[in-house]
Amino acid sequence: MNLIQKYIQETPDQLNKIVKESEKLFFNIKGKKVNKIIITGSGTSYHSGLQMQEIMRKRTGIEVYAFYPFMITPEMFVSDSSHTLFIGISQGGSSLSTFDAMRVAKENGCIISTMAGEKGAYIDQLADEILTVDIGEEHAGAKTKGFYATKLNLLLLADYIGLENGNLSKEKFDSDISDLEKTLDQFPRAYKNAFDWVEEHKEKLSKMDNLRVVGPSALYGDVLEDALKILETCRIPVTGYDFDEFIHGIYNAIDEKSTIFILDDGSEPRVEKMVEVLGDWTNNIYVINVNESKYNNGFGYNVNIPGEFETFIFPILLQVMASSVPELMGVDPSEPKDPNFHMKLGSKKYNH
């Protein structure tokens, strides 16, 4: 078992711990008069916010948007921002681009909060509210446990705000906690099924030339994160697309060398036709389902969980691939290509 696999297996216990500690963590922030939430971060941190923004809108009844740090400019804050909660996310807690975006928001009157993967993070110095994500130890370069933990932290924040402002009933709040527990109970089974599938297919997968990850809008953050994990570790060309974006031109680049993974949550009726059409060009198409696989060349986690929480299961397969397949390609997936890269580029305050 390598380091990434160890962290994936630790994930459900760590998430259960976050749920248990959540009331204390969000005690102060839930009572603030917030009418908009803006989330920023890079890479995995941005993907977390992007994936959770829609369910956060539903739970809070207010506007929620995720942006990359470079998108945050003073011109975004043209009206009163004193009731805007601006959340800076950084897995290692020292991203300078996230820090700079938070400073712009603070100068324009926002309530500043942070979600870093450790206490005493560099970005916390700008925060009015520190909402540390209790990730536990995660020293691998490619983050997995932190992705789930940040998504959960954002969901719970929205639940507590929604409960406080009256948009969310106590019954729905309790239902969310119960459904999360049911989901996390099935995480180990989903992981084992994913691990077994990858073991069976990893020899072929290690010969991938290029990869496209495609999925519905409801899983777009997961699609981007899946693509990033394989790119980080296998170090081949990988891109991720929403289903509708993929069919607007991207399909032209598919040939016999291409590998495609499609995340299928049942919301996109054209998946079967997509597999049929692209099957004329490549034999390397894999469809991922949460339940049983519907395709000969597909994978099913064989679990049954509430639809809104499938985001805590869907990424597992490609994360396991990212932990296992690179070893056959001569790459240690736990180590970045250049451990000192951020120090050389000056993109982080500390080298993590």
C-alpha positions as a printed NumPy array, in Angstrom:
array([[  0.   ,   0.   ,   0.   ],
       [  1.455,   3.367,  -0.987],
       [  0.856,   6.713,   0.693],
       [ -2.063,   7.843,  -1.493],
       [ -3.892,   4.543,  -1.001],
       [ -3.365,   4.853,   2.749],
       [ -4.932,   8.312,   2.754],
       [ -7.917,   7.24 ,   0.634],
       [ -8.612,   4.418,   3.072],
       [ -8.436,   6.85 ,   5.997],
       [-11.008,   9.146,   4.38 ],
       [-14.315,   7.884,   5.859],
       [-13.034,   7.949,   9.446],
       [-11.682,  11.457,   8.939],
       [-14.967,  12.648,   7.436],
       [-16.972,  11.179,  10.303],
       [-14.712,  13.117,  12.66 ],
       [-15.421,  16.337,  10.751],
       [-19.171,  15.757,  11.083],
       [-18.855,  15.193,  14.84 ],
       [-16.815,  18.395,  15.328],
       [-18.884,  20.554,  12.967],
       [-21.255,  22.198,  15.444],
       [-18.355,  23.71 ,  17.347],
       [-16.483,  24.707,  14.189],
       [-19.4  ,  26.614,  12.656],
       [-20.872,  28.02 ,  15.878],
       [-19.74 ,  31.612,  15.253],
       [-20.104,  31.84 ,  11.487],
       [-23.639,  30.442,  11.247],
       [-25.121,  33.448,  13.032],
       [-23.594,  36.108,  10.786],
       [-25.909,  37.833,   8.311],
       [-24.576,  36.428,   5.056],
       [-26.334,  37.054,   1.727],
       [-23.636,  35.741,  -0.623],
       [-20.768,  33.275,  -0.46 ],
       [-17.709,  33.417,  -2.712],
       [-15.229,  30.536,  -2.662],
       [-11.726,  30.709,  -4.092],
       [ -8.754,  28.38 ,  -4.36 ],
       [ -6.525,  26.691,  -6.906],
       [ -6.432,  23.111,  -8.153],
       [ -8.064,  20.683,  -5.742],
       [ -9.252,  23.568,  -3.561],
       [-11.08 ,  25.224,  -6.461],
       [-12.575,  21.917,  -7.562],
       [-13.989,  21.433,  -4.052],
       [-15.817,  24.752,  -4.186],
       [-16.981,  24.251,  -7.746],
       [-18.404,  20.832,  -6.927],
       [-20.275,  22.025,  -3.841],
       [-21.569,  25.454,  -4.923],
       [-24.944,  24.203,  -6.2  ],
       [-25.852,  22.135,  -3.141],
       [-24.682,  25.039,  -0.972],
       [-27.139,  27.312,  -2.812],
       [-29.929,  24.862,  -2.08 ],
       [-29.044,  24.55 ,   1.593],
       [-28.489,  28.253,   2.302],
       [-30.973,  29.885,  -0.061],
       [-28.333,  32.462,  -1.014],
       [-25.911,  33.033,  -3.9  ],
       [-22.796,  30.843,  -3.868],
       [-20.015,  31.088,  -6.449],
       [-16.608,  29.459,  -6.853],
       [-13.82 ,  31.326,  -8.654],
       [-10.143,  30.802,  -9.325],
       [ -8.035,  33.377,  -7.422],
       [ -6.965,  35.139, -10.634],
       [-10.638,  35.944, -11.307],
       [-10.988,  37.942,  -8.085],
       [-10.646,  41.657,  -8.868],
       [-11.825,  44.826,  -7.082],
       [-14.374,  45.311,  -9.866],
       [-16.282,  42.249,  -8.604],
       [-17.319,  44.13 ,  -5.487],
       [-19.339,  47.014,  -6.925],
       [-22.05 ,  46.919,  -4.261],
       [-22.088,  46.571,  -0.491],
       [-20.041,  43.465,   0.35 ],
       [-20.314,  43.618,   4.12 ],
       [-22.599,  40.572,   4.113],
       [-20.533,  38.579,   1.6  ],
       [-18.692,  35.603,   3.084],
       [-15.453,  35.13 ,   1.151],
       [-13.837,  31.717,   1.711],
       [-10.195,  31.116,   0.808],
       [ -9.313,  27.433,   0.47 ],
       [ -5.773,  26.075,   0.441],
       [ -4.898,  22.444,   1.142],
       [ -1.476,  23.362,   2.498],
       [ -2.623,  26.745,   3.776],
       [  0.06 ,  28.849,   2.086],
       [ -1.117,  29.573,  -1.465],
       [ -0.088,  33.13 ,  -2.29 ],
       [ -2.627,  33.501,  -5.103],
       [ -5.434,  32.577,  -2.691],
       [ -3.968,  34.937,  -0.092],
       [ -3.902,  37.81 ,  -2.603],
       [ -7.522,  37.142,  -3.628],
       [ -8.555,  37.182,   0.03 ],
       [ -6.791,  40.504,   0.514],
       [ -8.747,  42.027,  -2.394],
       [-11.988,  40.777,  -0.854],
       [-11.049,  42.062,   2.596],
       [-10.208,  45.493,   1.23 ],
       [-13.673,  45.56 ,  -0.305],
       [-15.491,  44.817,   2.936],
       [-16.129,  41.041,   2.785],
       [-16.249,  38.744,   5.793],
       [-13.124,  36.637,   5.316],
       [-13.   ,  32.956,   6.18 ],
       [-10.392,  30.302,   5.519],
       [-10.494,  26.548,   5.018],
       [ -6.95 ,  25.235,   5.208],
       [ -5.854,  21.671,   5.815],
       [ -3.974,  22.525,   8.989],
       [ -4.192,  24.936,  11.914],
       [ -2.069,  28.066,  11.983],
       [ -2.033,  28.304,   8.203],
       [ -0.418,  31.282,   6.495],
       [ -3.727,  32.379,   4.913],
       [ -5.406,  32.429,   8.348],
       [ -3.814,  35.784,   9.196],
       [ -6.39 ,  37.539,   6.988],
       [ -9.358,  35.613,   8.348],
       [-12.263,  36.858,  10.419],
       [-13.398,  33.253,  10.817],
       [-10.992,  30.289,  10.667],
       [-12.768,  27.101,   9.572],
       [ -9.868,  24.646,   9.471],
       [-10.578,  21.449,   7.528],
       [ -9.631,  18.57 ,   9.814],
       [ -7.907,  16.5  ,   7.135],
       [ -5.397,  14.733,   9.32 ],
       [ -1.942,  13.924,   8.005],
       [ -1.658,  14.088,   4.2  ],
       [  1.888,  14.451,   2.924],
       [  1.419,  13.059,  -0.59 ],
       [  1.794,  15.635,  -3.342],
       [ -1.464,  14.548,  -4.994],
       [ -4.234,  15.266,  -2.479],
       [ -7.213,  12.92 ,  -2.159],
       [ -8.396,  12.94 ,   1.442],
       [ -8.317,  16.737,   1.475],
       [-10.671,  16.912,  -1.517],
       [-13.416,  14.971,   0.268],
       [-12.817,  16.758,   3.566],
       [-13.068,  20.224,   2.012],
       [-16.262,  19.3  ,   0.162],
       [-17.744,  18.029,   3.417],
       [-16.688,  21.168,   5.293],
       [-18.426,  23.33 ,   2.676],
       [-21.59 ,  21.231,   2.816],
       [-21.761,  21.372,   6.604],
       [-21.141,  25.131,   6.591],
       [-24.096,  25.518,   4.228],
       [-26.253,  23.244,   6.372],
       [-25.579,  25.275,   9.514],
       [-26.159,  28.61 ,   7.745],
       [-29.359,  27.299,   6.162],
       [-30.616,  25.979,   9.475],
       [-29.855,  29.316,  11.142],
       [-31.468,  31.526,   8.461],
       [-34.558,  29.328,   8.156],
       [-33.947,  28.057,   4.622],
       [-33.254,  24.529,   5.9  ],
       [-35.575,  22.646,   8.233],
       [-34.255,  20.717,  11.221],
       [-35.648,  17.562,   9.608],
       [-33.63 ,  18.16 ,   6.418],
       [-30.531,  19.021,   8.446],
       [-30.823,  15.762,  10.38 ],
       [-31.501,  13.897,   7.137],
       [-28.275,  15.262,   5.651],
       [-26.265,  14.01 ,   8.626],
       [-27.948,  10.606,   8.438],
       [-27.394,  10.334,   4.667],
       [-23.747,  11.31 ,   5.081],
       [-23.287,   8.545,   7.629],
       [-24.884,   6.032,   5.247],
       [-22.608,   7.206,   2.442],
       [-19.446,   6.997,   4.514],
       [-20.409,   3.531,   5.745],
       [-20.273,   2.345,   2.118],
       [-17.042,   4.16 ,   1.244],
       [-14.789,   1.171,   2.146],
       [-16.813,  -1.151,  -0.095],
       [-16.647,   1.328,  -2.959],
       [-12.894,   1.634,  -2.451],
       [-12.337,  -2.134,  -2.481],
       [-14.361,  -2.554,  -5.667],
       [-12.408,   0.285,  -7.284],
       [ -9.082,  -1.148,  -6.142],
       [ -9.912,  -4.613,  -7.483],
       [-10.977,  -3.181, -10.845],
       [ -7.814,  -1.119, -11.196],
       [ -5.651,  -4.114, -10.284],
       [ -7.327,  -6.078, -13.076],
       [ -6.921,  -3.312, -15.667],
       [ -3.804,  -1.402, -14.604],
       [ -1.465,  -3.085, -17.092],
       [ -3.553,  -1.754, -19.975],
       [ -4.145,   1.595, -18.241],
       [ -0.393,   2.09 , -17.791],
       [ -0.125,   2.316, -21.569],
       [ -2.56 ,   5.255, -21.832],
       [ -1.442,   7.87 , -24.342],
       [ -3.966,  10.574, -23.483],
       [ -7.091,  10.7  , -21.349],
       [-10.397,  12.587, -21.366],
       [-12.663,  12.6  , -18.301],
       [-16.268,  13.517, -19.089],
       [-19.281,  13.934, -16.823],
       [-22.538,  15.801, -16.191],
       [-22.713,  19.332, -14.841],
       [-23.622,  18.034, -11.369],
       [-20.211,  16.322, -11.175],
       [-18.099,  18.915, -12.972],
       [-15.884,  19.615,  -9.965],
       [-15.254,  15.892,  -9.605],
       [-14.521,  15.608, -13.341],
       [-11.839,  18.304, -13.106],
       [-10.361,  16.768,  -9.97 ],
       [-10.233,  13.291, -11.515],
       [ -8.412,  14.716, -14.516],
       [ -5.967,  16.582, -12.291],
       [ -5.135,  13.501, -10.212],
       [ -4.265,  11.386, -13.263],
       [ -2.306,  14.259, -14.833],
       [ -0.354,  14.853, -11.599],
       [  0.668,  11.244, -11.174],
       [  0.681,   9.564, -14.606],
       [  2.071,  12.728, -16.241],
       [  0.337,  12.292, -19.581],
       [ -2.027,  14.712, -21.374],
       [ -5.35 ,  14.685, -19.461],
       [ -8.346,  17.011, -19.676],
       [-11.787,  17.027, -18.063],
       [-15.024,  18.283, -19.607],
       [-18.69 ,  18.711, -18.878],
       [-20.667,  16.454, -21.228],
       [-22.107,  19.336, -23.264],
       [-18.713,  21.003, -23.593],
       [-17.129,  17.757, -24.746],
       [-19.542,  17.399, -27.659],
       [-18.826,  20.985, -28.779],
       [-15.592,  20.238, -30.594],
       [-13.499,  18.176, -28.177],
       [-14.646,  14.897, -29.7  ],
       [-12.665,  15.742, -32.847],
       [ -9.425,  14.855, -31.057],
       [-10.517,  11.307, -30.173],
       [ -8.674,   8.506, -31.973],
       [ -7.481,   4.958, -31.337],
       [ -4.882,   6.214, -28.831],
       [ -7.465,   8.003, -26.679],
       [ -8.818,   6.762, -23.358],
       [-12.131,   8.13 , -22.086],
       [-13.72 ,   7.823, -18.651],
       [-17.36 ,   8.925, -18.409],
       [-18.93 ,   9.625, -15.011],
       [-22.582,   8.597, -15.339],
       [-24.969,   9.655, -12.576],
       [-28.035,   8.842, -14.683],
       [-28.854,  12.464, -15.511],
       [-27.41 ,  12.429, -19.039],
       [-29.547,  10.374, -21.489],
       [-26.939,  10.509, -24.255],
       [-24.198,   8.499, -22.545],
       [-25.115,   5.26 , -24.308],
       [-25.131,   6.982, -27.696],
       [-21.796,   8.66 , -26.869],
       [-20.244,   5.272, -26.123],
       [-21.645,   3.884, -29.361],
       [-20.373,   6.744, -31.529],
       [-16.927,   7.097, -29.94 ],
       [-16.589,   3.316, -29.977],
       [-15.954,   3.57 , -33.704],
       [-12.737,   5.467, -32.936],
       [-11.362,   3.964, -29.72 ],
       [-11.734,   0.762, -27.713],
       [-10.706,   2.532, -24.502],
       [-14.021,   3.873, -23.183],
       [-14.99 ,   3.251, -19.542],
       [-18.279,   4.338, -17.965],
       [-18.395,   4.745, -14.184],
       [-21.667,   4.168, -12.287],
       [-22.319,   4.335,  -8.556],
       [-24.494,   1.215,  -8.679],
       [-23.843,  -1.786, -10.919],
       [-22.116,  -1.217, -14.231],
       [-24.445,  -0.866, -17.202],
       [-21.701,  -1.411, -19.771],
       [-19.438,  -4.303, -20.757],
       [-16.381,  -2.086, -20.493],
       [-17.545,  -0.151, -17.471],
       [-17.207,  -0.016, -13.704],
       [-19.851,   0.096, -10.991],
       [-19.109,   0.817,  -7.337],
       [-22.06 ,  -1.424,  -6.426],
       [-23.232,   0.84 ,  -3.613],
       [-26.552,   2.553,  -3.003],
       [-26.34 ,   6.082,  -1.667],
       [-28.431,   9.297,  -1.827],
       [-27.971,  11.103,  -5.152],
       [-26.847,  14.392,  -3.593],
       [-23.917,  12.655,  -1.904],
       [-22.597,  10.65 ,  -4.864],
       [-19.785,  13.204,  -5.027],
       [-18.275,  11.424,  -2.019],
       [-18.008,   8.196,  -4.057],
       [-17.525,   9.034,  -7.747],
       [-13.869,  10.211,  -7.574],
       [-12.561,   7.045,  -5.876],
       [-11.841,   5.009,  -9.024],
       [ -9.624,   7.57 , -10.72 ],
       [ -7.926,   8.393,  -7.421],
       [ -7.049,   4.715,  -7.036],
       [ -5.802,   4.736, -10.63 ],
       [ -3.671,   7.766,  -9.785],
       [ -2.166,   5.859,  -6.856],
       [ -1.483,   2.594,  -8.664],
       [ -1.004,   2.988, -12.42 ],
       [  1.991,   5.409, -12.235],
       [  4.077,   2.77 , -10.46 ],
       [  4.007,   0.72 , -13.683],
       [  5.13 ,   3.847, -15.535],
       [  8.178,   4.351, -13.322],
       [  6.639,   7.208, -11.321],
       [  6.22 ,   7.521,  -7.547],
       [  2.657,   8.935,  -7.372],
       [  3.156,  10.271,  -3.85 ],
       [  5.997,  12.611,  -4.835],
       [  5.747,  15.721,  -7.056],
       [  8.064,  15.78 , -10.061],
       [  9.933,  18.651,  -8.409],
       [  9.396,  18.858,  -4.625],
       [ 10.797,  22.416,  -4.624],
       [  8.695,  23.685,  -7.507],
       [  6.583,  26.145,  -5.493],
       [  9.643,  27.567,  -3.789],
       [ 11.322,  28.129,  -7.148],
       [  8.206,  29.793,  -8.562],
       [  7.373,  31.725,  -5.411],
       [  3.782,  30.499,  -5.562],
       [  3.507,  29.389,  -1.936],
       [  4.787,  30.804,   1.311],
       [  5.891,  27.359,   2.462],
       [  6.862,  24.27 ,   0.494],
       [  3.648,  22.276,   0.994]])
